[in-house]
């Protein structure tokens, strides 16, 4: 499966409080969470992010508390994928559980800037920076994980298979 979208670039150590500030954790409603996604890191993000856009970050994206609200907010905002140099492990697992595709690529994350147009092939792990013409290879998302994503996350996948 391929996705094309505009990149939103963030730096190192974007924690879950930056992804969805703690003051909004009184709800788990995706429609409410998306209104505040990344607002402390980029105040214009919730109003300007478009369906299919891609978050790109440096190292340790999703560090901090282990709340599932973070990948829910990103997914609800319409983000097709997050690419980072590295992810906090609990965020990595929560992302797949919530149905949010993520890819690790130091090279791609180092090259891509905000506003670049990016194409991602989830089947092969290829990341193409359409703006610069550069290509990168991340580890492809395994087929069973792609099924989780396609089904909307772990719970939806389990319900579908029962």
FENFEN-V924586 format. One record per residue. N is the residue number from 1. PSI is psi in degrees with one decimal (NA if undefined). OMEGA is omega in degrees with one decimal (NA if undefined). Layout:
n = [N N]
psi = [PSI PSI]
omega = [OMEGA OMEGA]
This chain:
n = [1 2 3 4 5 6 7 8 9 10 11 12 13 14 15 16 17 18 19 20 21 22 23 24 25 26 27 28 29 30 31 32 33 34 35 36 37 38 39 40 41 42 43 44 45 46 47 48 49 50 51 52 53 54 55 56 57 58 59 60 61 62 63 64 65 66 67 68 69 70 71 72 73 74 75 76 77 78 79 80 81 82 83 84 85 86 87 88 89 90 91 92 93 94 95 96 97 98 99 100 101 102 103 104 105 106 107 108 109 110 111 112 113 114 115 116 117 118 119 120 121 122 123 124 125 126 127 128 129 130 131 132 133 134 135 136 137 138 139 140 141 142 143 144 145 146 147 148 149 150 151 152 153 154 155 156 157 158 159 160 161 162]
psi = [135.0 145.4 139.7 134.5 175.1 141.2 141.3 113.5 135.0 160.7 -150.7 154.3 43.4 109.1 171.3 -24.0 -30.3 -33.4 -49.6 106.6 143.4 -27.9 -12.4 11.2 6.3 2.1 153.1 14.0 114.7 -36.8 -33.0 -40.8 -37.4 -25.8 -17.2 6.4 124.5 12.2 -29.5 -27.3 -34.2 92.5 -27.9 -8.4 -52.3 -28.4 -25.1 -16.0 139.2 151.5 128.8 -9.1 164.4 129.0 134.2 132.6 165.7 -137.1 152.2 39.4 134.1 18.5 174.7 -149.2 158.6 27.8 138.2 -14.5 -32.2 -57.3 -29.6 -45.1 -43.3 -47.5 -43.9 -28.9 -9.1 5.6 129.0 -29.1 154.6 129.1 131.7 161.4 -38.1 160.1 148.0 138.7 -42.1 -36.2 -40.2 -51.0 -43.2 -35.0 -49.6 -38.6 -31.7 -4.5 24.4 116.6 138.1 148.1 137.4 125.7 106.7 -42.2 -47.0 -45.8 -33.3 -27.1 -38.0 136.1 160.0 136.5 -16.9 147.4 129.9 141.9 132.4 132.5 103.9 -30.5 -38.2 -17.8 8.9 134.9 125.5 124.0 99.7 -35.2 -44.1 -17.7 0.3 147.1 146.6 159.3 121.2 165.3 129.7 147.3 124.0 151.2 -43.5 -31.5 -35.6 -35.0 -41.7 -46.8 -48.1 -33.4 -8.3 12.4 177.1 -48.1 -45.9 -37.0 -42.9 -44.7 -38.6 -36.1 -12.1 NA]
omega = [179.9 175.1 174.0 179.5 179.4 179.6 170.0 -173.1 176.7 -175.4 -179.5 167.4 174.0 -175.2 -176.0 175.1 175.3 180.0 174.9 -176.6 -176.6 -178.5 179.5 -176.2 176.6 176.5 170.9 178.9 -178.6 -178.8 176.9 -179.2 -177.7 179.6 -174.7 -178.3 175.9 -173.3 178.0 178.3 -179.1 -173.0 -179.2 -176.3 -175.1 -178.2 -172.8 179.6 180.0 176.3 -179.1 177.3 -173.3 172.8 176.7 -177.1 177.1 -171.9 170.7 177.9 177.7 178.1 179.8 -175.7 -170.8 -174.6 176.3 179.5 -175.7 177.9 176.7 -179.4 -179.6 -179.9 -179.9 177.9 178.0 -179.8 -176.7 -174.8 170.3 174.8 177.6 173.8 175.2 -179.5 167.8 -172.3 -178.8 176.6 178.7 -178.4 178.8 -179.4 178.9 178.4 -179.7 177.4 178.5 178.6 176.4 178.8 174.4 174.5 178.5 -175.9 -179.7 -179.1 178.2 -175.9 -170.3 177.8 176.0 178.3 177.1 174.9 -173.3 171.8 -179.8 172.7 -176.6 -177.8 -177.0 -175.6 -179.8 176.5 179.8 173.4 -176.9 -178.3 -176.9 -176.3 -178.9 178.7 -178.0 -179.8 170.8 175.0 180.0 175.9 -179.1 -175.8 -178.5 176.8 175.4 176.4 175.8 -179.0 -178.6 -179.5 178.6 178.2 -173.7 -177.5 178.8 179.3 179.2 178.2 -179.1 -176.1 -179.6 NA]
